[in-house]
Amino acid sequence: MEENDFVSIWLEENGNPAIEELTQLNLDVASKSTKALADKGLSANDLAVSLDINPDEIKRWLMGRHTFSIKIIKEISDTLADYSMKSV
């Protein structure tokens, strides 16, 4: 960082609102996903098996420590919808 770089100094002092918003959105998606799994009686491992993804990765998602892409959100949503259809 240049010593007189106004933007870098401002970001260092005030944080980045876009990153903070993204972080909050990730936490919201993680919270809603965790609740949806619990409502359906499913575990993080069940979701991992359904999505064919490493269970540790799913755990990072559900703790909000992973950035969700639209693709991943859709895959989670579709998987949870599939479980809803199976229980009907």
A tleap script that builds the chain and sets N, CA, C and O, in Angstrom:
source leaprc.protein.ff14SB
mol = sequence {
  NMET GLU GLU ASN ASP PHE VAL SER ILE TRP
  LEU GLU GLU ASN GLY ASN PRO ALA ILE GLU
  GLU LEU THR GLN LEU ASN LEU ASP VAL ALA
  SER LYS SER THR LYS ALA LEU ALA ASP LYS
  GLY LEU SER ALA ASN ASP LEU ALA VAL SER
  LEU ASP ILE ASN PRO ASP GLU ILE LYS ARG
  TRP LEU MET GLY ARG HIE THR PHE SER ILE
  LYS ILE ILE LYS GLU ILE SER ASP THR LEU
  ALA ASP TYR SER MET LYS SER CVAL
}
set mol.1.N position { 0.840 -1.177 0.000 }
set mol.1.CA position { 0.000 0.000 0.000 }
set mol.1.C position { 0.884 1.239 0.000 }
set mol.1.O position { 1.836 1.339 0.774 }
set mol.2.N position { 0.559 2.168 -0.868 }
set mol.2.CA position { 1.285 3.434 -0.861 }
set mol.2.C position { 0.908 4.202 0.396 }
set mol.2.O position { -0.224 4.120 0.874 }
set mol.3.N position { 1.864 4.943 0.922 }
set mol.3.CA position { 1.624 5.664 2.164 }
set mol.3.C position { 0.509 6.698 2.034 }
set mol.3.O position { -0.203 6.951 3.005 }
set mol.4.N position { 0.343 7.296 0.865 }
set mol.4.CA position { -0.661 8.335 0.677 }
set mol.4.C position { -1.877 7.863 -0.114 }
set mol.4.O position { -2.603 8.685 -0.673 }
set mol.5.N position { -2.105 6.588 -0.167 }
set mol.5.CA position { -3.235 6.036 -0.907 }
set mol.5.C position { -4.501 6.223 -0.066 }
set mol.5.O position { -4.755 5.461 0.866 }
set mol.6.N position { -5.291 7.247 -0.406 }
set mol.6.CA position { -6.473 7.612 0.378 }
set mol.6.C position { -7.451 6.445 0.525 }
set mol.6.O position { -7.951 6.195 1.622 }
set mol.7.N position { -7.726 5.733 -0.567 }
set mol.7.CA position { -8.697 4.645 -0.527 }
set mol.7.C position { -8.222 3.536 0.409 }
set mol.7.O position { -8.999 3.045 1.228 }
set mol.8.N position { -6.974 3.142 0.299 }
set mol.8.CA position { -6.447 2.087 1.170 }
set mol.8.C position { -6.483 2.508 2.635 }
set mol.8.O position { -6.813 1.707 3.510 }
set mol.9.N position { -6.150 3.740 2.889 }
set mol.9.CA position { -6.186 4.238 4.276 }
set mol.9.C position { -7.620 4.227 4.793 }
set mol.9.O position { -7.874 3.799 5.919 }
set mol.10.N position { -8.558 4.698 3.970 }
set mol.10.CA position { -9.968 4.730 4.390 }
set mol.10.C position { -10.481 3.319 4.662 }
set mol.10.O position { -11.152 3.090 5.668 }
set mol.11.N position { -10.171 2.367 3.773 }
set mol.11.CA position { -10.617 0.987 3.960 }
set mol.11.C position { -10.011 0.373 5.211 }
set mol.11.O position { -10.683 -0.363 5.933 }
set mol.12.N position { -8.749 0.673 5.466 }
set mol.12.CA position { -8.097 0.147 6.661 }
set mol.12.C position { -8.765 0.690 7.926 }
set mol.12.O position { -8.919 -0.034 8.910 }
set mol.13.N position { -9.157 1.953 7.898 }
set mol.13.CA position { -9.774 2.576 9.067 }
set mol.13.C position { -11.249 2.224 9.221 }
set mol.13.O position { -11.742 2.102 10.342 }
set mol.14.N position { -11.961 2.058 8.097 }
set mol.14.CA position { -13.415 1.909 8.152 }
set mol.14.C position { -13.940 0.549 7.726 }
set mol.14.O position { -15.124 0.261 7.905 }
set mol.15.N position { -13.096 -0.277 7.178 }
set mol.15.CA position { -13.557 -1.565 6.674 }
set mol.15.C position { -14.175 -1.404 5.297 }
set mol.15.O position { -14.302 -0.291 4.787 }
set mol.16.N position { -14.551 -2.504 4.712 }
set mol.16.CA position { -15.143 -2.491 3.386 }
set mol.16.C position { -16.599 -2.914 3.498 }
set mol.16.O position { -16.882 -4.080 3.774 }
set mol.17.N position { -17.535 -1.976 3.285 }
set mol.17.CA position { -18.957 -2.310 3.426 }
set mol.17.C position { -19.397 -3.462 2.522 }
set mol.17.O position { -20.254 -4.253 2.917 }
set mol.18.N position { -18.837 -3.574 1.330 }
set mol.18.CA position { -19.224 -4.655 0.424 }
set mol.18.C position { -18.825 -6.013 0.997 }
set mol.18.O position { -19.586 -6.976 0.910 }
set mol.19.N position { -17.644 -6.086 1.577 }
set mol.19.CA position { -17.194 -7.344 2.182 }
set mol.19.C position { -18.035 -7.663 3.413 }
set mol.19.O position { -18.395 -8.818 3.638 }
set mol.20.N position { -18.346 -6.652 4.202 }
set mol.20.CA position { -19.179 -6.870 5.378 }
set mol.20.C position { -20.571 -7.349 4.979 }
set mol.20.O position { -21.139 -8.220 5.640 }
set mol.21.N position { -21.128 -6.786 3.898 }
set mol.21.CA position { -22.437 -7.221 3.420 }
set mol.21.C position { -22.383 -8.654 2.910 }
set mol.21.O position { -23.278 -9.446 3.204 }
set mol.22.N position { -21.361 -8.994 2.162 }
set mol.22.CA position { -21.199 -10.353 1.662 }
set mol.22.C position { -21.054 -11.345 2.813 }
set mol.22.O position { -21.628 -12.434 2.783 }
set mol.23.N position { -20.291 -10.964 3.814 }
set mol.23.CA position { -20.118 -11.815 4.994 }
set mol.23.C position { -21.461 -12.065 5.665 }
set mol.23.O position { -21.764 -13.196 6.043 }
set mol.24.N position { -22.268 -11.018 5.815 }
set mol.24.CA position { -23.581 -11.164 6.451 }
set mol.24.C position { -24.498 -12.040 5.602 }
set mol.24.O position { -25.229 -12.872 6.138 }
set mol.25.N position { -24.464 -11.859 4.284 }
set mol.25.CA position { -25.279 -12.697 3.402 }
set mol.25.C position { -24.880 -14.169 3.525 }
set mol.25.O position { -25.744 -15.044 3.567 }
set mol.26.N position { -23.582 -14.442 3.583 }
set mol.26.CA position { -23.120 -15.824 3.751 }
set mol.26.C position { -23.613 -16.410 5.064 }
set mol.26.O position { -24.039 -17.564 5.108 }
set mol.27.N position { -23.559 -15.622 6.134 }
set mol.27.CA position { -24.046 -16.096 7.427 }
set mol.27.C position { -25.552 -16.358 7.379 }
set mol.27.O position { -26.035 -17.322 7.973 }
set mol.28.N position { -26.293 -15.500 6.671 }
set mol.28.CA position { -27.737 -15.691 6.536 }
set mol.28.C position { -28.058 -16.972 5.777 }
set mol.28.O position { -28.927 -17.739 6.192 }
set mol.29.N position { -27.358 -17.208 4.661 }
set mol.29.CA position { -27.581 -18.426 3.873 }
set mol.29.C position { -27.221 -19.647 4.715 }
set mol.29.O position { -27.944 -20.644 4.704 }
set mol.30.N position { -26.128 -19.576 5.432 }
set mol.30.CA position { -25.704 -20.702 6.280 }
set mol.30.C position { -26.758 -20.985 7.349 }
set mol.30.O position { -27.104 -22.141 7.593 }
set mol.31.N position { -27.259 -19.944 7.978 }
set mol.31.CA position { -28.264 -20.103 9.027 }
set mol.31.C position { -29.551 -20.714 8.474 }
set mol.31.O position { -30.118 -21.628 9.072 }
set mol.32.N position { -30.004 -20.207 7.338 }
set mol.32.CA position { -31.233 -20.733 6.728 }
set mol.32.C position { -31.049 -22.175 6.267 }
set mol.32.O position { -31.967 -22.987 6.382 }
set mol.33.N position { -29.870 -22.494 5.748 }
set mol.33.CA position { -29.596 -23.862 5.316 }
set mol.33.C position { -29.586 -24.811 6.502 }
set mol.33.O position { -30.142 -25.907 6.430 }
set mol.34.N position { -28.960 -24.396 7.585 }
set mol.34.CA position { -28.915 -25.215 8.801 }
set mol.34.C position { -30.318 -25.456 9.336 }
set mol.34.O position { -30.656 -26.572 9.730 }
set mol.35.N position { -31.134 -24.406 9.349 }
set mol.35.CA position { -32.517 -24.540 9.823 }
set mol.35.C position { -33.316 -25.472 8.914 }
set mol.35.O position { -34.071 -26.314 9.401 }
set mol.36.N position { -33.155 -25.328 7.607 }
set mol.36.CA position { -33.883 -26.185 6.667 }
set mol.36.C position { -33.492 -27.648 6.846 }
set mol.36.O position { -34.346 -28.534 6.799 }
set mol.37.N position { -32.210 -27.896 7.050 }
set mol.37.CA position { -31.765 -29.273 7.297 }
set mol.37.C position { -32.404 -29.824 8.574 }
set mol.37.O position { -32.910 -30.946 8.593 }
set mol.38.N position { -32.375 -29.028 9.624 }
set mol.38.CA position { -32.952 -29.465 10.899 }
set mol.38.C position { -34.454 -29.718 10.756 }
set mol.38.O position { -34.968 -30.708 11.278 }
set mol.39.N position { -35.153 -28.835 10.057 }
set mol.39.CA position { -36.595 -29.006 9.856 }
set mol.39.C position { -36.922 -30.301 9.132 }
set mol.39.O position { -37.982 -30.886 9.352 }
set mol.40.N position { -36.019 -30.751 8.269 }
set mol.40.CA position { -36.231 -31.981 7.506 }
set mol.40.C position { -35.599 -33.202 8.173 }
set mol.40.O position { -35.663 -34.311 7.642 }
set mol.41.N position { -34.986 -32.988 9.344 }
set mol.41.CA position { -34.352 -34.092 10.060 }
set mol.41.C position { -33.093 -34.597 9.385 }
set mol.41.O position { -32.747 -35.773 9.500 }
set mol.42.N position { -32.404 -33.704 8.678 }
set mol.42.CA position { -31.196 -34.087 7.955 }
set mol.42.C position { -29.962 -33.526 8.640 }
set mol.42.O position { -30.033 -32.541 9.375 }
set mol.43.N position { -28.838 -34.165 8.387 }
set mol.43.CA position { -27.567 -33.695 8.934 }
set mol.43.C position { -26.735 -33.060 7.826 }
set mol.43.O position { -27.056 -33.168 6.642 }
set mol.44.N position { -25.674 -32.406 8.236 }
set mol.44.CA position { -24.725 -31.851 7.262 }
set mol.44.C position { -24.138 -32.974 6.417 }
set mol.44.O position { -23.862 -32.786 5.232 }
set mol.45.N position { -23.947 -34.139 7.024 }
set mol.45.CA position { -23.415 -35.286 6.284 }
set mol.45.C position { -24.403 -35.760 5.211 }
set mol.45.O position { -23.989 -36.148 4.119 }
set mol.46.N position { -25.709 -35.730 5.519 }
set mol.46.CA position { -26.717 -36.092 4.523 }
set mol.46.C position { -26.627 -35.165 3.314 }
set mol.46.O position { -26.706 -35.614 2.170 }
set mol.47.N position { -26.463 -33.875 3.574 }
set mol.47.CA position { -26.328 -32.907 2.487 }
set mol.47.C position { -25.052 -33.168 1.690 }
set mol.47.O position { -25.054 -33.085 0.462 }
set mol.48.N position { -23.971 -33.482 2.388 }
set mol.48.CA position { -22.702 -33.763 1.710 }
set mol.48.C position { -22.832 -34.957 0.771 }
set mol.48.O position { -22.331 -34.929 -0.353 }
set mol.49.N position { -23.498 -35.992 1.231 }
set mol.49.CA position { -23.685 -37.185 0.399 }
set mol.49.C position { -24.549 -36.838 -0.811 }
set mol.49.O position { -24.239 -37.244 -1.931 }
set mol.50.N position { -25.617 -36.099 -0.592 }
set mol.50.CA position { -26.525 -35.740 -1.693 }
set mol.50.C position { -25.840 -34.887 -2.746 }
set mol.50.O position { -26.093 -35.047 -3.940 }
set mol.51.N position { -24.971 -33.979 -2.309 }
set mol.51.CA position { -24.281 -33.086 -3.239 }
set mol.51.C position { -22.956 -33.658 -3.724 }
set mol.51.O position { -22.304 -33.075 -4.590 }
set mol.52.N position { -22.556 -34.799 -3.165 }
set mol.52.CA position { -21.265 -35.420 -3.484 }
set mol.52.C position { -20.124 -34.428 -3.236 }
set mol.52.O position { -19.263 -34.204 -4.088 }
set mol.53.N position { -20.155 -33.848 -2.041 }
set mol.53.CA position { -19.147 -32.870 -1.624 }
set mol.53.C position { -18.587 -33.323 -0.278 }
set mol.53.O position { -19.303 -33.889 0.547 }
set mol.54.N position { -17.321 -33.069 -0.075 }
set mol.54.CA position { -16.654 -33.424 1.172 }
set mol.54.C position { -17.429 -32.844 2.367 }
set mol.54.O position { -17.750 -31.656 2.377 }
set mol.55.N position { -17.728 -33.675 3.370 }
set mol.55.CA position { -18.465 -33.198 4.546 }
set mol.55.C position { -17.801 -32.007 5.248 }
set mol.55.O position { -18.493 -31.158 5.809 }
set mol.56.N position { -16.475 -31.940 5.221 }
set mol.56.CA position { -15.798 -30.796 5.844 }
set mol.56.C position { -16.136 -29.491 5.121 }
set mol.56.O position { -16.255 -28.438 5.749 }
set mol.57.N position { -16.288 -29.569 3.810 }
set mol.57.CA position { -16.677 -28.384 3.031 }
set mol.57.C position { -18.082 -27.937 3.416 }
set mol.57.O position { -18.336 -26.743 3.572 }
set mol.58.N position { -18.986 -28.887 3.567 }
set mol.58.CA position { -20.356 -28.563 3.979 }
set mol.58.C position { -20.348 -27.907 5.357 }
set mol.58.O position { -21.067 -26.935 5.589 }
set mol.59.N position { -19.543 -28.431 6.259 }
set mol.59.CA position { -19.463 -27.847 7.605 }
set mol.59.C position { -18.975 -26.404 7.545 }
set mol.59.O position { -19.466 -25.550 8.283 }
set mol.60.N position { -17.999 -26.126 6.658 }
set mol.60.CA position { -17.534 -24.738 6.498 }
set mol.60.C position { -18.666 -23.858 5.973 }
set mol.60.O position { -18.828 -22.718 6.411 }
set mol.61.N position { -19.450 -24.392 5.032 }
set mol.61.CA position { -20.589 -23.627 4.508 }
set mol.61.C position { -21.555 -23.286 5.622 }
set mol.61.O position { -21.975 -22.138 5.768 }
set mol.62.N position { -21.908 -24.299 6.414 }
set mol.62.CA position { -22.934 -24.115 7.435 }
set mol.62.C position { -22.452 -23.271 8.612 }
set mol.62.O position { -23.260 -22.811 9.419 }
set mol.63.N position { -21.156 -23.070 8.711 }
set mol.63.CA position { -20.617 -22.172 9.739 }
set mol.63.C position { -20.448 -20.759 9.185 }
set mol.63.O position { -20.042 -19.851 9.910 }
set mol.64.N position { -20.759 -20.571 7.900 }
set mol.64.CA position { -20.649 -19.257 7.279 }
set mol.64.C position { -19.233 -18.873 6.916 }
set mol.64.O position { -18.948 -17.696 6.698 }
set mol.65.N position { -18.329 -19.858 6.846 }
set mol.65.CA position { -16.928 -19.566 6.539 }
set mol.65.C position { -16.581 -19.836 5.082 }
set mol.65.O position { -15.411 -19.993 4.733 }
set mol.66.N position { -17.578 -19.887 4.255 }
set mol.66.CA position { -17.362 -20.154 2.838 }
set mol.66.C position { -18.280 -19.234 2.053 }
set mol.66.O position { -19.441 -19.056 2.420 }
set mol.67.N position { -17.779 -18.653 0.989 }
set mol.67.CA position { -18.606 -17.797 0.160 }
set mol.67.C position { -19.504 -18.669 -0.713 }
set mol.67.O position { -19.025 -19.541 -1.438 }
set mol.68.N position { -20.791 -18.427 -0.635 }
set mol.68.CA position { -21.747 -19.181 -1.423 }
set mol.68.C position { -21.852 -18.581 -2.819 }
set mol.68.O position { -22.004 -17.370 -2.981 }
set mol.69.N position { -21.770 -19.435 -3.806 }
set mol.69.CA position { -22.036 -18.996 -5.174 }
set mol.69.C position { -23.516 -19.249 -5.457 }
set mol.69.O position { -24.172 -20.008 -4.743 }
set mol.70.N position { -24.026 -18.615 -6.489 }
set mol.70.CA position { -25.413 -18.860 -6.884 }
set mol.70.C position { -25.602 -20.340 -7.212 }
set mol.70.O position { -26.638 -20.921 -6.891 }
set mol.71.N position { -24.608 -20.946 -7.846 }
set mol.71.CA position { -24.682 -22.369 -8.202 }
set mol.71.C position { -24.849 -23.236 -6.954 }
set mol.71.O position { -25.686 -24.138 -6.925 }
set mol.72.N position { -24.057 -22.960 -5.935 }
set mol.72.CA position { -24.129 -23.760 -4.704 }
set mol.72.C position { -25.463 -23.538 -3.996 }
set mol.72.O position { -26.066 -24.491 -3.503 }
set mol.73.N position { -25.924 -22.302 -3.943 }
set mol.73.CA position { -27.216 -22.022 -3.305 }
set mol.73.C position { -28.323 -22.798 -4.029 }
set mol.73.O position { -29.208 -23.366 -3.390 }
set mol.74.N position { -28.267 -22.817 -5.356 }
set mol.74.CA position { -29.272 -23.556 -6.125 }
set mol.74.C position { -29.166 -25.050 -5.848 }
set mol.74.O position { -30.189 -25.718 -5.694 }
set mol.75.N position { -27.959 -25.582 -5.782 }
set mol.75.CA position { -27.791 -27.014 -5.510 }
set mol.75.C position { -28.339 -27.377 -4.125 }
set mol.75.O position { -29.001 -28.402 -3.965 }
set mol.76.N position { -28.065 -26.547 -3.144 }
set mol.76.CA position { -28.599 -26.802 -1.791 }
set mol.76.C position { -30.117 -26.735 -1.823 }
set mol.76.O position { -30.794 -27.607 -1.278 }
set mol.77.N position { -30.648 -25.709 -2.457 }
set mol.77.CA position { -32.098 -25.540 -2.549 }
set mol.77.C position { -32.753 -26.724 -3.253 }
set mol.77.O position { -33.764 -27.248 -2.785 }
set mol.78.N position { -32.181 -27.142 -4.369 }
set mol.78.CA position { -32.730 -28.276 -5.112 }
set mol.78.C position { -32.675 -29.558 -4.285 }
set mol.78.O position { -33.620 -30.348 -4.288 }
set mol.79.N position { -31.574 -29.758 -3.582 }
set mol.79.CA position { -31.426 -30.953 -2.753 }
set mol.79.C position { -32.461 -30.968 -1.638 }
set mol.79.O position { -33.082 -31.997 -1.373 }
set mol.80.N position { -32.644 -29.828 -0.988 }
set mol.80.CA position { -33.642 -29.761 0.086 }
set mol.80.C position { -35.049 -29.948 -0.471 }
set mol.80.O position { -35.895 -30.564 0.178 }
set mol.81.N position { -35.304 -29.428 -1.659 }
set mol.81.CA position { -36.610 -29.621 -2.291 }
set mol.81.C position { -36.827 -31.089 -2.624 }
set mol.81.O position { -37.934 -31.606 -2.473 }
set mol.82.N position { -35.769 -31.767 -3.079 }
set mol.82.CA position { -35.870 -33.196 -3.375 }
set mol.82.C position { -36.239 -33.982 -2.119 }
set mol.82.O position { -37.052 -34.905 -2.180 }
set mol.83.N position { -35.643 -33.619 -0.981 }
set mol.83.CA position { -35.985 -34.299 0.268 }
set mol.83.C position { -37.431 -34.022 0.652 }
set mol.83.O position { -38.098 -34.894 1.209 }
set mol.84.N position { -37.926 -32.820 0.363 }
set mol.84.CA position { -39.319 -32.502 0.664 }
set mol.84.C position { -40.246 -33.378 -0.154 }
set mol.84.O position { -41.261 -33.860 0.349 }
set mol.85.N position { -39.896 -33.584 -1.420 }
set mol.85.CA position { -40.726 -34.403 -2.298 }
set mol.85.C position { -40.719 -35.856 -1.847 }
set mol.85.O position { -41.731 -36.544 -1.981 }
set mol.86.N position { -39.602 -36.337 -1.317 }
set mol.86.CA position { -39.504 -37.729 -0.870 }
set mol.86.C position { -40.345 -37.964 0.374 }
set mol.86.O position { -40.832 -39.073 0.598 }
set mol.87.N position { -40.518 -36.917 1.190 }
set mol.87.CA position { -41.256 -37.110 2.448 }
set mol.87.C position { -42.742 -36.930 2.279 }
set mol.87.O position { -43.492 -37.122 3.236 }
set mol.88.N position { -43.205 -36.559 1.068 }
set mol.88.CA position { -44.637 -36.349 0.829 }
set mol.88.C position { -45.304 -37.663 0.550 }
set mol.88.O position { -46.513 -37.705 0.322 }
savepdb mol mol.pdb
quit
